[in-house]
Amino acid sequence: MNPPEVRAAADEPLSPPAISAHGDVVQRVDPLADDGWDRSLAAVPSHTFFHGAAWARVLRETYGFHPVYFTLSRNPSVSGARLLLNEKPASPASLPLHHPLEFHALLPVMEVNSWLTGRRGVSLPFTDECAPLCTDADSFGRLFREVLEYSRARAWNYLECRGGKPWFGNAPASTSFYGHKLDLEAGEIALWARVGGAVRRAVRKAEQSGLTVEFSQDLDAVRIFFRLLCRTRKRHGLPVQPFRFFESIHHNVLSQDQGWVVLARHGRMPVAGAVFFHFGKTAIYKFGASNETFQHLRANNLVMWEAIKWHSRRGFEVLDFGRTSLENDGLRRFKLGWGTQERRIDYFRYDQRKAAFATARDGASGWHNCIFRMLPASVSRLIGAALYRHVA
């Protein structure tokens, strides 16, 4: 589907989708209403951790966002699904608990309802990339039209999709980032051979400095990482996420064996750490933090190398390094130094008020960085706890 077709769809009234000769039907479902969501998701190509139930649960528990996931299913028994599509719920919370059919395409959305930043749909909040899972343009078109119809009924300001460039054709990206992925299947020796010279020297220095690295899924490790993250966010001039967010990650992700906290210590002192998620054969580097006082030990490099080895030895095929701002050349070089493949991640924002795709600014850098660098850590934490729900 190309962008003109998408724009036309926003301007024209849409009837409930017709059921195809193959029995395909679009459903609105709550991924948390059925214990079988992740099993169904595992059969859909290109799925990631962020499409799974754990992340939906974290977002709902921490920020109160409402999941409204749109699926395309091949099942001729669709009477319940048609009723679900025809109704106009007063709120996403009024969606009936529905056991989703086995689906082959997915566009996950969270409704964010904020008095400060308005009501909108985001696919998905606080993810680096969460592209629609579709195998062809027709599947994406049907899902996207249904989301637009639903967004009008719910009076969203806009719909934001984080990824999915092949399906949006020539539509302008609202924001763009670098993405980096590392192929883990080559094995440890080949992976080390791909590492850049500067990174190799940093890893060796870290090893010779007597640093130790531990993998943990305990809440105590989460607390240690959070303290490191508070230092790092202050150094970068950004508010820190609320601790309840990481408590929910521990409860819904780490304790369910879908991720790890990796910590480097100098003696007993934690000096660097990272949080990794995984689903299927793909792992994701989600958060990193360090104590800048010990930067000369290159602990961040050792944490990453130990994590690469750990995931490779356990049969993971890909390590996704997440997104990087186009302006953050230092972080980009760090990720490229591991032999990753670089790509562009485009976000797309469809403004319902203008019936057109809109652009947005990458808010990672700006005047606010100077303010948050000067604020006491306790004040920054309070501001972060108050604002993150509205930023999404």
Secondary structure, DSSP 8 states (H G I E B T S, - for coil): --HHHHHHHHHS--------TT-EEEEEE-GGG-TTHHHHHTTSTT--GGGSHHHHHHHHHHH--EE-EEEEEE-S--HHHHHHHH---SSGGGS-------EEEEE--EEEEETTTEEEEEESTT-S----B-SSHHHHHHHHHHHHHHHHHTT-SEEEEES-HHHHTT---SEEEEEEEEE-TT-HHHHHHHS-HHHHHHHHHHHHTT-EEEEE-SHHHHHHHHHHHHHHHHHHT-----HHHHHHHHHHTGGGTSEEEEEEEETTEEEEEEEEEEETTEEEEEEEEE-GGGGGG-HHHHHHHHHHHHHHHTT--EEEEEEEETT-HHHHHHHHTTT-EEEEEEEEEEETTTTEEE----TTSSHHHHHHHHS-HHHHHHHHHHHHHHH-
